Amino acid sequence: MKKIILTICFCLITSISFAQLEAVSREKTQEYWVYVRLEDRSGVTAEDDNGRSKRGDVVDVVKADGTNIPSKLAKEEWLIYKASLTKKEKEAMKEPWVEIIDGKEVFKAYRKNKLDTSKLGIVVKKGLVPTKIDGSKIIVKEKTSYDLSRYEFKRYIYLTKRPFAKWYRGLDDYWVKPAYALTEAACGSAVADREVVCTINKSGEDYPSLTTWEDAVDGDLVGNQQIQRADVYDDDGDLSGTVVVDGSTTSNTTYYMIITAPEGERHTGTAGTGATVTSDFGAGGGIIISLMDEGTRVSWLEVKVGATGDADTGLGVRVGNKLSNSAGFNQVSNCLIYPSADYGADDNDFVGIEATYHQVIKQHTFKNNIIYGFNQVGGIGIFLNATAPRKHIGIRLYNNTITDCDKGIEAISQLTGSIRTWTANNLVTNCGTYCYDDAHVNDNGIFYNDNENDLSDDGTAFYLTQADSGAVDTDTTNHLIQAGQNFITTVFVGMRVRNTTDSTWGYVTVINSDTDLTLNIDLVPDGKEAYIIYKAYVNRTIAFNDSGSNDYHLGISDTQAMDLATDLGTTNGINFDIDNFDRDAEAVDWDIGADEFVAAGGAVTGSTQPTYIIGTIIGSIQ
């Protein structure tokens, strides 16, 4: 009897009526479409299962403003009803179940709460409810360990059936279907081997949000042999909301998810010109796009990070997973990432792109992105976040332009050695604290592999690859002189110079001859010190096209970044700049940063400067 009484009390406490949630002072409400999962969807692994929606989970809550009419596909996937909700009610429905155990975040389930569909006063089935649901009938309950046990039991049943389902699909595919036809999602026809394309934020769209798309198509992509792609449009204006890509079994090279803007919907390198995803999380912060499954690609989007109005973090794209080791080999490319217009002094610690950890940061690639405007305290363009006892593995940063941020590229790791990070051709300027966190180079092994032709307008830049080295043989103030050198060929103005005898630093200001360089300071006062000149550029002022209007294409008058970059080849589209200009097809000398300067009329700049090829980088780009 005592147990029964306690159980009843627990249910009374954990059952929440939205009519009571704001009994004293209710917020302003807004009409939303609520998308509810009616069955348990199992994952292959326990980690996958935690990222999949279950019976009673509210998958998404989408504004019912006339632009997001539930589609035929959506009606076949979820129970959908309309209700007036406050923002707190909306967020309570979508809150994931995450607990802090022994100081660590532990991801327990897709949602913390489940909807009691029996209280809605309707026939519970997939489809659109014809009448609006009163708030008094919307009851959510916190999940318990019983729910977790049920999910795990169903996962084991799924695993038992999975080999037979895979065999049947494979047999059916072999005898009957062409290579692209085997799909479970019913969006547009495949445009490549098993690539299923669905539309978001489009007139006649397949799904109203990235979250509903992700929930509908996630699953065993390897077993089903699928690539799932979301094409984001701007037909209905900015796409507001967040998405967590999690719960699928994927492969980084064959079957994975893509979030992109199709041709005709892509930005032109400046804000407001293409498909835009933005946040509506407000106070408390949040992440617009979180990639927790292996191999996910995000490209060609504008990502506008909304202000929070307090000290909580707003984040554009996060790759990796603090909660597990599953996420790796993600790519973010050709995106434009910046804060919203109401970003201000209270919005600290905003980040454009973050790579985070569980035990390690696996291989990720960020390439050809423009990130700007995170200039309040702690604002970071790209953040490699691997605090103790974590480390980075295989981070690749290529041809990004980062400007007007408190910190350009920040890296944190507290585990020595075996950290493999490649950087090349990044352009970082106008930073508050510093442009590159170069204090960590060779400290705890953070920048362990190749760092070449990165550029800043302050005194920082990642360094490792050498342009030249030797020992001076003449003592002349502010000069570096050594007979038998070939400085005109190997060295450029702005390159960093290290006196390896006493570990002091300077940079090249003038190349006087093959044997004589002018430096910014008297770096080798004794006339006999050893030195290294690195392929890293500092104190170079970039002429952008129109920085006052946030147009960070290279300007016609720039002489500091053009034609100085490393040719990285064509792997995975690295050759396409922020405007989709093909550096390889046009056989140009690459510019540093995300933009390859193209003069009016389409002519590219010529070059008399050499282009370096990094042997260890070629072939290692994702």
C-alpha positions as CSV (number, residue, x, y, z in Angstrom):
1,M,0.0,0.0,0.0
2,K,2.8,2.4,0.8
3,K,4.4,1.8,-2.6
4,I,1.0,2.5,-4.3
5,I,0.6,5.8,-2.4
6,L,4.2,6.8,-3.3
7,T,3.6,6.0,-6.9
8,I,0.4,8.0,-7.0
9,C,2.2,11.0,-5.4
10,F,5.0,10.7,-7.9
11,C,2.6,10.7,-10.9
12,L,0.8,13.8,-9.5
13,I,4.1,15.6,-9.1
14,T,5.6,14.7,-12.5
15,S,2.4,15.2,-14.5
16,I,2.3,18.8,-15.7
17,S,-0.8,20.5,-17.2
18,F,0.2,23.4,-19.4
19,A,-2.9,25.2,-18.1
20,Q,-1.4,25.1,-14.6
21,L,2.3,25.7,-15.6
22,E,1.7,29.5,-15.7
23,A,-1.1,29.7,-13.2
24,V,0.1,33.0,-11.6
25,S,1.5,34.9,-14.5
26,R,1.1,33.4,-17.9
27,E,3.4,34.4,-20.8
28,K,2.2,35.5,-24.1
29,T,1.1,32.5,-26.2
30,Q,1.5,31.8,-29.9
31,E,-0.1,29.2,-32.1
32,Y,2.1,26.3,-33.0
33,W,1.9,23.0,-34.8
34,V,2.9,20.2,-32.5
35,Y,4.5,17.0,-34.1
36,V,4.2,13.9,-31.9
37,R,5.8,10.5,-32.5
38,L,3.3,7.6,-31.9
39,E,5.7,4.6,-32.0
40,D,9.1,3.7,-30.5
41,R,11.9,3.9,-33.1
42,S,15.0,1.8,-32.2
43,G,18.6,2.4,-33.0
44,V,21.3,-0.1,-33.8
45,T,23.5,1.0,-30.8
46,A,22.5,2.3,-27.4
47,E,23.9,5.7,-28.5
48,D,21.9,5.7,-31.7
49,D,18.8,4.6,-29.7
50,N,19.2,7.6,-27.4
51,G,19.0,9.9,-30.4
52,R,15.8,8.4,-31.8
53,S,12.2,9.6,-31.0
54,K,9.9,7.4,-29.0
55,R,6.1,7.0,-28.4
56,G,4.8,10.2,-26.9
57,D,7.8,12.3,-27.8
58,V,7.2,15.8,-29.2
59,V,9.5,15.9,-32.1
60,D,9.1,19.6,-32.9
61,V,6.9,22.6,-32.3
62,V,6.6,24.8,-35.4
63,K,5.0,28.2,-35.7
64,A,1.5,28.0,-37.2
65,D,1.9,31.3,-39.1
66,G,0.4,30.2,-42.4
67,T,3.7,29.3,-44.0
68,N,4.2,25.9,-42.3
69,I,1.1,23.9,-43.4
70,P,1.7,20.2,-42.5
71,S,2.6,18.3,-45.7
72,K,1.3,14.9,-46.8
73,L,4.5,13.3,-45.7
74,A,4.3,14.9,-42.3
75,K,0.7,13.7,-41.8
76,E,1.9,10.1,-42.6
77,E,4.7,10.4,-40.1
78,W,3.3,12.0,-36.9
79,L,0.2,13.0,-35.0
80,I,-0.1,16.8,-35.6
81,Y,-2.2,19.2,-33.7
82,K,-2.5,23.0,-33.2
83,A,-2.3,24.6,-29.8
84,S,-1.5,28.0,-28.2
85,L,1.7,27.7,-26.2
86,T,4.1,29.9,-24.3
87,K,7.8,29.7,-25.1
88,K,8.4,27.8,-21.8
89,E,5.8,25.2,-22.7
90,K,7.3,24.8,-26.1
91,E,10.8,24.3,-24.8
92,A,9.6,21.9,-22.1
93,M,8.1,19.7,-24.8
94,K,11.4,19.5,-26.7
95,E,13.9,19.3,-23.8
96,P,16.3,16.3,-24.2
97,W,16.9,14.0,-21.3
98,V,20.4,14.9,-20.1
99,E,21.7,14.3,-16.6
100,I,24.9,15.2,-14.9
101,I,26.5,12.1,-13.4
102,D,29.9,12.3,-11.7
103,G,30.4,15.7,-13.2
104,K,29.7,14.5,-16.7
105,E,26.8,15.0,-19.1
106,V,25.0,11.7,-19.8
107,F,22.5,11.6,-22.6
108,K,19.6,9.4,-21.5
109,A,16.9,9.9,-24.2
110,Y,15.7,12.0,-27.1
111,R,13.2,13.8,-24.9
112,K,13.0,14.2,-21.1
113,N,9.2,14.4,-21.1
114,K,6.5,12.5,-22.9
115,L,3.0,13.6,-23.9
116,D,0.0,11.8,-22.5
117,T,-1.9,11.5,-25.8
118,S,-4.8,9.8,-24.0
119,K,-5.7,13.2,-22.4
120,L,-6.0,15.1,-25.7
121,G,-9.6,14.1,-26.2
122,I,-9.1,12.9,-29.8
123,V,-8.7,9.6,-31.7
124,V,-4.9,9.0,-31.4
125,K,-3.6,8.3,-34.8
126,K,-1.2,9.7,-37.3
127,G,-2.4,12.7,-39.3
128,L,-3.7,16.2,-38.7
129,V,-6.1,16.8,-35.9
130,P,-8.9,19.0,-37.4
131,T,-9.6,21.0,-34.2
132,K,-7.3,23.1,-32.0
133,I,-6.3,21.4,-28.7
134,D,-7.0,23.3,-25.5
135,G,-4.0,23.8,-23.2
136,S,-5.8,22.0,-20.3
137,K,-5.6,18.8,-22.2
138,I,-1.9,18.9,-22.9
139,I,-0.3,16.9,-20.2
140,V,3.4,15.9,-20.2
141,K,5.1,13.6,-17.8
142,E,8.7,13.1,-17.0
143,K,10.1,9.8,-18.2
144,T,11.4,7.2,-15.7
145,S,13.8,4.3,-15.7
146,Y,10.9,2.1,-16.8
147,D,10.8,4.0,-20.1
148,L,14.5,3.5,-20.5
149,S,14.2,-0.2,-19.9
150,R,11.4,-0.5,-22.4
151,Y,13.5,1.4,-25.0
152,E,16.4,-1.0,-24.5
153,F,14.2,-4.1,-24.6
154,K,12.8,-2.9,-28.0
155,R,16.3,-2.2,-29.3
156,Y,17.3,-5.8,-28.6
157,I,14.2,-7.0,-30.5
158,Y,15.1,-4.7,-33.4
159,L,18.7,-6.1,-33.5
160,T,17.3,-9.6,-33.6
161,K,15.2,-8.8,-36.7
162,R,17.7,-6.5,-38.4
163,P,19.9,-9.2,-40.2
164,F,16.8,-10.7,-41.8
165,A,15.5,-7.3,-42.9
166,K,18.9,-6.4,-44.4
167,W,19.0,-9.7,-46.3
168,Y,15.5,-9.3,-47.6
169,R,16.1,-5.7,-48.7
170,G,19.4,-6.8,-50.4
171,L,17.7,-9.7,-52.2
172,D,14.8,-7.4,-53.4
173,D,17.3,-4.8,-54.5
174,Y,19.5,-7.2,-56.4
175,W,16.7,-8.8,-58.5
176,V,14.2,-5.9,-58.8
177,K,15.4,-2.4,-58.1
178,P,18.0,-0.1,-59.6
179,A,20.9,1.0,-57.4
180,Y,19.2,4.2,-56.2
181,A,15.7,2.9,-55.5
182,L,16.0,1.3,-52.1
183,T,14.8,4.0,-49.7
184,E,12.5,4.3,-46.7
185,A,11.9,8.0,-46.9
186,A,9.5,9.2,-49.6
187,C,10.9,12.5,-50.6
188,G,12.1,13.4,-54.1
189,S,13.7,11.0,-56.4
190,A,17.4,10.1,-55.8
191,V,19.9,12.3,-57.7
192,A,22.9,10.0,-56.9
193,D,23.5,6.5,-55.6
194,R,20.8,6.1,-52.9
195,E,20.7,9.9,-52.2
196,V,17.2,10.9,-51.0
197,V,16.5,14.6,-51.2
198,C,13.9,16.3,-49.1
199,T,12.9,20.0,-49.1
200,I,12.7,22.4,-46.1
201,N,11.2,25.9,-45.9
202,K,9.9,25.8,-49.5
203,S,6.5,26.3,-51.0
204,G,5.1,22.7,-51.1
205,E,7.9,21.6,-48.8
206,D,8.4,18.0,-47.6
207,Y,9.0,19.0,-44.0
208,P,8.6,22.3,-42.1
209,S,11.9,22.2,-40.2
210,L,15.2,20.5,-40.1
211,T,14.2,18.8,-36.8
212,T,11.2,17.1,-38.4
213,W,13.3,16.1,-41.4
214,E,16.0,14.6,-39.2
215,D,13.5,12.7,-37.2
216,A,11.7,11.3,-40.2
217,V,14.8,10.1,-42.1
218,D,17.2,9.1,-39.4
219,G,17.8,5.4,-38.8
220,D,20.1,2.7,-40.1
221,L,21.5,4.5,-43.1
222,V,24.2,1.9,-43.6
223,G,21.8,-1.0,-43.5
224,N,19.4,0.8,-45.8
225,Q,22.2,2.1,-48.0
226,Q,21.1,5.7,-48.0
227,I,22.4,9.2,-48.1
228,Q,19.7,11.6,-46.7
229,R,19.9,15.2,-47.9
230,A,17.9,18.2,-46.7
231,D,17.7,21.0,-49.2
232,V,16.9,24.3,-47.4
233,Y,15.1,27.1,-49.3
234,D,14.3,30.7,-48.4
235,D,10.7,30.7,-49.8
236,D,9.3,31.4,-46.3
237,G,12.1,33.7,-45.1
238,D,14.7,32.7,-42.5
239,L,14.2,29.1,-41.1
240,S,13.9,29.5,-37.4
241,G,14.8,26.7,-35.0
242,T,17.5,24.2,-34.1
243,V,18.4,20.7,-35.1
244,V,20.3,17.9,-33.5
245,V,21.5,15.3,-36.0
246,D,21.7,12.1,-33.9
247,G,20.4,8.6,-33.8
248,S,21.5,7.2,-37.1
249,T,23.9,4.5,-38.0
250,T,26.1,6.2,-40.6
251,S,29.4,5.8,-42.5
252,N,31.6,8.9,-43.1
253,T,32.4,7.8,-46.7
254,T,29.3,6.1,-48.0
255,Y,26.0,6.7,-46.1
256,Y,25.5,9.9,-44.1
257,M,23.3,13.0,-43.8
258,I,23.6,16.3,-45.7
259,I,22.1,19.7,-44.8
260,T,22.6,22.2,-47.6
261,A,21.1,24.9,-49.8
262,P,20.6,23.8,-53.4
263,E,21.8,25.8,-56.3
264,G,19.7,28.9,-56.8
265,E,19.2,29.2,-53.0
266,R,22.8,29.7,-52.0
267,H,24.2,32.9,-50.6
268,T,26.7,35.0,-52.6
269,G,29.1,35.5,-49.7
270,T,27.2,38.3,-48.0
271,A,24.3,38.2,-45.5
272,G,20.7,38.0,-46.7
273,T,21.4,36.6,-50.1
274,G,20.6,32.9,-49.5
275,A,18.8,30.2,-47.5
276,T,19.3,31.2,-43.8
277,V,18.9,29.1,-40.6
278,T,18.6,31.1,-37.4
279,S,17.9,30.5,-33.7
280,D,15.0,31.3,-31.6
281,F,16.3,30.0,-28.2
282,G,16.5,33.4,-26.5
283,A,17.7,33.5,-22.9
284,G,19.6,30.4,-21.9
285,G,21.5,30.1,-25.2
286,G,21.6,27.1,-27.5
287,I,23.1,25.6,-30.7
288,I,21.5,26.0,-34.1
289,I,23.0,23.0,-35.8
290,S,24.5,20.1,-33.7
291,L,26.1,17.2,-35.5
292,M,26.3,14.1,-33.3
293,D,26.3,11.4,-36.0
294,E,29.3,10.5,-38.0
295,G,29.9,11.9,-41.4
296,T,27.3,14.7,-41.6
297,R,27.9,17.5,-44.1
298,V,26.6,21.1,-43.7
299,S,27.2,23.5,-46.6
300,W,26.1,26.6,-48.4
301,L,23.9,28.0,-45.6
302,E,23.7,31.3,-43.9
303,V,23.8,30.5,-40.1
304,K,22.5,33.6,-38.2
305,V,23.1,33.2,-34.4
306,G,20.3,35.0,-32.5
307,A,21.2,37.1,-29.5
308,T,20.3,35.6,-26.1
309,G,20.2,38.9,-24.1
310,D,22.3,37.4,-21.3
311,A,25.7,35.8,-20.7
312,D,24.7,32.4,-22.1
313,T,26.3,31.0,-25.2
314,G,24.9,31.2,-28.7
315,L,26.5,28.8,-31.1
316,G,26.2,28.4,-34.9
317,V,27.4,24.9,-35.7
318,R,28.8,22.3,-33.2
319,V,30.4,19.1,-34.5
320,G,31.2,16.2,-32.2
321,N,29.5,15.0,-29.1
322,K,30.3,15.7,-25.4
323,L,28.3,12.7,-24.5
324,S,29.7,9.9,-26.6
325,N,32.5,8.9,-29.0
326,S,30.2,8.4,-32.0
327,A,30.6,11.7,-33.9
328,G,33.4,12.1,-36.3
329,F,34.3,13.0,-39.9
330,N,31.8,15.9,-40.0
331,Q,32.3,18.8,-42.5
332,V,31.2,22.4,-42.5
333,S,31.9,24.2,-45.7
334,N,31.0,27.3,-47.7
335,C,28.8,28.6,-45.0
336,L,28.3,32.3,-43.9
337,I,28.1,32.4,-40.1
338,Y,27.3,35.6,-38.2
339,P,25.2,37.0,-35.3
340,S,21.8,38.5,-35.6
341,A,21.2,42.3,-35.6
342,D,20.3,42.3,-31.9
343,Y,23.6,40.9,-30.8
344,G,25.2,43.1,-28.2
345,A,27.2,43.6,-25.0
346,D,25.3,41.0,-23.0
347,D,25.9,38.3,-25.5
348,N,29.2,36.8,-24.3
349,D,30.9,33.6,-25.4
350,F,29.2,33.3,-28.8
351,V,30.9,30.8,-31.2
352,G,30.6,30.4,-35.0
353,I,31.8,26.7,-35.2
354,E,32.8,24.5,-32.4
355,A,34.4,21.0,-32.4
356,T,33.9,19.4,-29.1
357,Y,34.7,16.1,-27.4
358,H,34.0,13.1,-25.4
359,Q,37.2,11.1,-25.2
360,V,38.7,12.6,-28.4
361,I,37.8,15.0,-31.1
362,K,37.7,12.9,-34.2
363,Q,38.5,14.1,-37.7
364,H,36.4,17.1,-38.8
365,T,36.9,19.5,-41.6
366,F,35.9,23.2,-41.8
367,K,36.6,24.8,-45.1
368,N,35.8,27.9,-47.2
369,N,33.6,29.5,-44.5
370,I,33.2,33.2,-43.7
371,I,32.7,33.8,-40.0
372,Y,32.4,37.3,-38.6
373,G,30.9,39.6,-36.0
374,F,31.3,37.6,-32.7
375,N,33.2,40.5,-31.2
376,Q,31.9,40.6,-27.6
377,V,33.8,39.1,-24.7
378,G,34.7,35.4,-25.4
379,G,33.3,35.5,-29.0
380,I,35.2,33.0,-31.1
381,G,35.2,32.2,-34.8
382,I,36.3,28.6,-34.6
383,F,36.7,26.8,-31.3
384,L,38.5,23.5,-30.9
385,N,37.3,22.6,-27.4
386,A,38.9,19.5,-25.9
387,T,39.4,20.2,-22.1
388,A,41.0,17.6,-19.9
389,P,41.5,14.8,-20.4
390,R,40.6,15.2,-24.0
391,K,42.5,15.8,-27.2
392,H,41.9,16.8,-30.8
393,I,42.3,14.2,-33.5
394,G,42.6,15.2,-37.2
395,I,41.0,18.7,-37.2
396,R,41.4,20.3,-40.6
397,L,40.9,24.1,-41.1
398,Y,41.3,25.2,-44.7
399,N,40.6,28.5,-46.5
400,N,38.4,30.1,-43.8
401,T,37.9,33.8,-43.5
402,I,37.3,34.9,-39.9
403,T,37.0,38.6,-38.9
404,D,35.7,40.9,-36.3
405,C,35.7,38.3,-33.5
406,D,37.2,38.6,-30.0
407,K,39.2,35.4,-30.8
408,G,39.6,34.1,-34.3
409,I,40.7,30.4,-33.8
410,E,40.9,29.1,-30.2
411,A,42.2,25.7,-29.2
412,I,42.1,24.0,-25.8
413,S,43.6,20.7,-24.9
414,Q,45.3,19.4,-21.8
415,L,46.6,16.1,-23.1
416,T,50.2,15.9,-24.4
417,G,51.1,14.5,-27.8
418,S,49.5,12.6,-30.7
419,I,47.3,15.6,-31.6
420,R,46.9,15.9,-35.4
421,T,45.7,19.3,-36.6
422,W,46.1,20.6,-40.1
423,T,45.6,24.3,-41.0
424,A,46.2,26.1,-44.3
425,N,45.2,29.3,-46.0
426,N,43.1,30.7,-43.2
427,L,42.6,34.5,-43.1
428,V,41.9,35.9,-39.6
429,T,41.7,39.7,-38.9
430,N,40.4,42.4,-36.7
431,C,40.4,40.4,-33.4
432,G,39.9,41.7,-29.9
433,T,42.1,39.3,-27.9
434,Y,44.0,37.4,-30.6
435,C,43.5,36.0,-34.1
436,Y,45.2,32.7,-33.5
437,D,45.7,30.8,-30.3
438,D,49.3,30.2,-31.3
439,A,50.5,30.0,-27.7
440,H,49.4,26.4,-27.9
441,V,51.5,25.5,-30.9
442,N,53.8,22.6,-29.9
443,D,52.5,23.1,-26.3
444,N,50.7,19.9,-25.3
445,G,51.0,19.0,-29.0
446,I,48.0,20.9,-30.2
447,F,49.1,21.9,-33.7
448,Y,51.0,18.8,-34.4
449,N,51.0,18.4,-38.2
450,D,51.0,20.9,-41.0
451,N,50.2,24.6,-40.5
452,E,51.0,26.6,-43.7
453,N,50.1,30.0,-45.1
454,D,47.8,31.1,-42.4
455,L,47.5,34.9,-42.1
456,S,46.5,37.5,-39.6
457,D,46.7,41.3,-39.1
458,D,48.1,40.9,-35.6
459,G,51.2,39.1,-34.4
460,T,49.7,35.6,-34.3
461,A,49.4,32.8,-36.8
462,F,49.8,29.1,-36.6
463,Y,53.3,28.0,-37.6
464,L,55.1,24.7,-38.3
465,T,56.0,24.4,-41.9
466,Q,59.2,26.1,-42.7
467,A,60.0,28.5,-45.6
468,D,63.7,28.7,-44.9
469,S,66.2,28.4,-42.1
470,G,69.9,28.9,-41.3
471,A,72.3,31.0,-39.2
472,V,73.1,34.6,-39.8
473,D,76.6,35.6,-40.6
474,T,76.5,39.4,-40.4
475,D,75.4,41.8,-37.6
476,T,73.3,44.6,-39.0
477,T,70.5,46.2,-36.9
478,N,67.0,45.0,-37.9
479,H,68.4,42.8,-40.6
480,L,68.7,39.0,-41.2
481,I,71.7,38.4,-43.4
482,Q,73.2,35.1,-44.6
483,A,75.3,34.4,-47.6
484,G,74.2,31.7,-50.0
485,Q,70.5,32.0,-49.4
486,N,67.7,32.4,-51.9
487,F,65.2,34.7,-50.0
488,I,63.6,36.2,-53.1
489,T,62.2,32.8,-54.0
490,T,61.5,31.3,-50.6
491,V,60.4,34.2,-48.4
492,F,57.5,36.8,-48.5
493,V,56.8,39.9,-46.5
494,G,54.9,39.1,-43.3
495,M,56.4,35.7,-42.7
496,R,57.2,34.9,-39.0
497,V,60.8,34.5,-38.0
498,R,62.0,32.8,-34.9
499,N,65.4,33.2,-33.3
500,T,66.0,29.6,-32.3
501,T,68.9,30.6,-30.1
502,D,66.9,32.6,-27.6
503,S,63.3,31.8,-28.8
504,T,62.4,35.4,-29.7
505,W,60.1,36.3,-32.6
506,G,59.8,38.9,-35.4
507,Y,58.6,39.0,-38.9
508,V,59.8,40.1,-42.4
509,T,59.1,43.6,-43.5
510,V,61.3,43.9,-46.6
511,I,63.0,41.4,-48.9
512,N,66.1,43.3,-49.9
513,S,67.9,40.5,-51.8
514,D,68.5,36.8,-51.9
515,T,70.7,37.2,-48.8
516,D,69.2,40.1,-46.9
517,L,65.9,40.6,-45.1
518,T,64.7,43.6,-43.1
519,L,62.8,42.6,-39.9
520,N,60.4,44.5,-37.7
521,I,62.9,44.3,-34.7
522,D,66.6,43.6,-34.2
523,L,65.9,39.9,-33.8
524,V,69.5,38.6,-34.3
525,P,71.6,41.3,-32.6
526,D,74.8,39.1,-32.3
527,G,75.0,38.4,-36.0
528,K,75.4,34.6,-35.5
529,E,72.1,33.3,-34.2
530,A,70.2,30.4,-35.8
531,Y,66.7,31.1,-37.2
532,I,63.7,29.6,-38.8
533,I,61.3,31.4,-41.2
534,Y,57.8,30.0,-41.2
535,K,55.1,29.9,-43.9
536,A,52.9,32.0,-41.6
537,Y,51.9,35.6,-42.2
538,V,51.4,38.3,-39.5
539,N,50.7,42.0,-39.4
540,R,49.2,42.1,-42.9
541,T,46.3,44.5,-43.4
542,I,43.7,43.0,-45.7
543,A,41.6,45.2,-48.1
544,F,38.2,43.6,-48.1
545,N,35.6,44.6,-50.7
546,D,33.4,46.4,-48.2
547,S,33.9,45.5,-44.5
548,G,31.6,48.3,-43.4
549,S,28.7,46.3,-45.0
550,N,30.1,43.0,-43.9
551,D,31.3,42.1,-47.4
552,Y,34.4,40.1,-46.7
553,H,35.4,39.2,-50.3
554,L,38.9,40.3,-51.1
555,G,38.9,43.8,-52.5
556,I,40.5,44.8,-55.8
557,S,43.2,46.7,-54.0
558,D,44.3,43.9,-51.8
559,T,48.0,42.8,-52.1
560,Q,48.3,40.9,-48.8
561,A,46.3,37.7,-49.4
562,M,46.1,37.2,-53.1
563,D,48.0,34.3,-54.7
564,L,49.8,33.3,-51.5
565,A,47.8,30.2,-50.6
566,T,48.6,26.5,-50.7
567,D,47.0,24.6,-53.6
568,L,45.0,22.0,-51.8
569,G,43.7,20.1,-54.8
570,T,40.1,19.0,-55.4
571,T,39.3,16.5,-52.7
572,N,35.7,16.9,-51.5
573,G,35.2,20.2,-53.2
574,I,38.0,22.1,-51.3
575,N,38.7,24.0,-54.6
576,F,35.3,25.7,-54.6
577,D,35.4,29.1,-52.8
578,I,32.7,30.9,-51.0
579,D,31.1,31.9,-54.3
580,N,31.4,28.4,-55.8
581,F,34.3,29.6,-58.0
582,D,36.4,26.6,-59.0
583,R,40.0,27.5,-58.3
584,D,41.2,24.3,-59.9
585,A,39.3,24.4,-63.1
586,E,40.5,28.0,-63.7
587,A,44.1,27.1,-62.9
588,V,44.6,30.1,-60.6
589,D,47.1,30.7,-57.9
590,W,45.0,30.3,-54.7
591,D,44.2,33.3,-52.5
592,I,44.3,33.0,-48.7
593,G,40.8,32.9,-47.1
594,A,37.4,31.7,-48.3
595,D,37.3,34.1,-51.3
596,E,39.2,33.7,-54.6
597,F,39.4,37.2,-56.0
598,V,37.8,37.5,-59.4
599,A,37.9,40.9,-61.1
600,A,34.9,42.4,-62.8
601,G,34.2,40.5,-66.0
602,G,35.4,37.3,-64.6
603,A,39.1,37.7,-65.0
604,V,41.2,36.3,-62.1
605,T,44.3,37.9,-60.7
606,G,47.7,36.8,-62.1
607,S,50.6,35.9,-59.9
608,T,54.3,36.0,-59.9
609,Q,54.5,34.3,-56.5
610,P,55.0,30.6,-56.0
611,T,52.2,28.3,-54.7
612,Y,53.4,25.8,-52.2
613,I,52.1,22.2,-52.1
614,I,52.0,20.5,-48.7
615,G,52.7,16.8,-49.4
616,T,51.2,15.6,-46.2
617,I,48.0,17.6,-46.7
618,I,47.3,16.4,-50.2
619,G,45.3,13.2,-49.9
620,S,44.4,13.7,-46.2
621,I,41.6,16.2,-46.7
622,Q,38.2,14.7,-46.1
